[in-house]
């Protein structure tokens, strides 16, 4: 994860409920990046480090997501990177794939 974001831009992370979300948020913050975490309705909330903003969706409708993305842009900055986690279950262990989408 060696990249820079344009000034006034942020990284948006989805919260999968694991410690990975908080660890990645802290790593990105330590690199000087602005991080916002979004939680979907009824999802488990990870423990986040101080200074990491969290947005929790109430119902997850398309309209609410659109509204919250606009609010994030106004309050925190343009989204330049989007991280989402996918759990990969195997018979021996749980692993995660991280997808990064430059915006």
Residue pairs with C-beta under 8 A, 6 or more apart in sequence:
1 27
1 28
1 31
1 100
3 81
5 11
5 33
5 34
5 80
5 81
6 78
6 80
8 77
8 78
9 34
9 77
9 78
9 79
9 80
10 33
10 34
10 35
10 36
10 72
10 76
10 77
10 78
10 79
10 80
10 81
11 28
11 33
11 34
11 35
11 36
11 79
11 80
11 81
11 82
11 83
12 35
12 36
12 37
12 38
12 72
12 79
12 81
12 82
12 83
13 21
13 24
13 25
13 28
13 35
13 36
13 37
13 38
13 82
13 83
13 84
14 21
14 37
14 38
14 39
14 40
14 83
14 84
14 85
15 21
15 37
15 38
15 39
15 40
15 43
15 44
15 45
15 46
15 54
16 43
16 46
16 85
16 87
16 96
17 43
17 44
17 45
17 46
18 46
18 85
18 96
19 46
19 47
20 46
20 85
20 96
21 37
21 46
21 48
21 85
22 46
22 47
22 48
22 49
22 52
24 83
24 98
25 35
25 37
25 48
25 49
25 52
26 49
26 52
28 35
29 35
29 49
29 51
29 52
34 76
34 77
35 52
35 53
36 52
36 53
36 54
36 55
36 72
36 76
37 46
37 48
37 52
37 53
37 54
37 55
38 54
38 55
38 56
38 57
38 68
38 72
39 45
39 54
39 55
39 56
39 57
40 57
40 60
41 56
41 57
41 58
41 59
41 60
45 54
45 56
48 54
53 76
55 68
55 71
55 72
57 64
57 65
57 68
58 64
69 79
72 79
73 79
78 103
79 103
80 102
80 103
81 100
81 101
81 102
81 103
82 100
82 101
82 103
83 98
83 99
83 100
83 101
84 98
84 99
84 101
85 96
85 97
85 98
85 99
86 96
86 97
86 99
87 94
87 95
87 96
88 94
88 95
88 96
88 97
